[in-house]
């Protein structure tokens, strides 16, 4: 007769299972409590949904009034760089915002899940030195007011995104976007403006824009 597998029959496995679950629980609880405490400034009516991680306890990160930060978000600001969130910024789950030079996000910005905003890149000019040992280079990122970044968007270093822009899902933004632009693709290209009767500079780049952009 086949015996049922259970934690009662295998106390050592049961102890291992319990220790593992306990470790995950307390690590999540630690991040849930300590994450928000590591921000330099937190405005009024800010909501943290849990497990927000700040890499350095003394990072210069400021969060404006009315912001919401989702589960599993990661922040890193290496001094003297800073990260500044304006008022009513919504950052959904599992976003990465890391700065070595400075990141500024305006008011009423909506950021979907799994967005990456990094103001630095690996150096790779030398073929005689491993890329991991060549250091970093970059420049600040600025995101204007009332911007909407779709799921999986990646913002590269030195980019300025103008006021009122919409960036479609999984786009990689490597160049500045003018105010009110709608941009999609890899690399991101402006397909039209949110202003009435506006189109992209190159009409050949316009495709299926009569309607909403996939976000």
Secondary structure, DSSP 8 states (H G I E B T S, - for coil): ------TTT-HHHHHHHHHHHHHHHHHHHHHHHHHHHTSSEE-TT-EE-S--EESSTT-EEEE-TT-EE-TT-EEEE-TT-EEEE-TT-EE-TT-EEEESS-EEE-TT-EE-TT-EEESEEE----SSS-GGGS-EEE--EEE-TT-EE-TT-EE-TT-EE-TT-EE-TT-EE-S-B-TTEEEETBTTEEEEESSTT---SSGGG--S-SS----
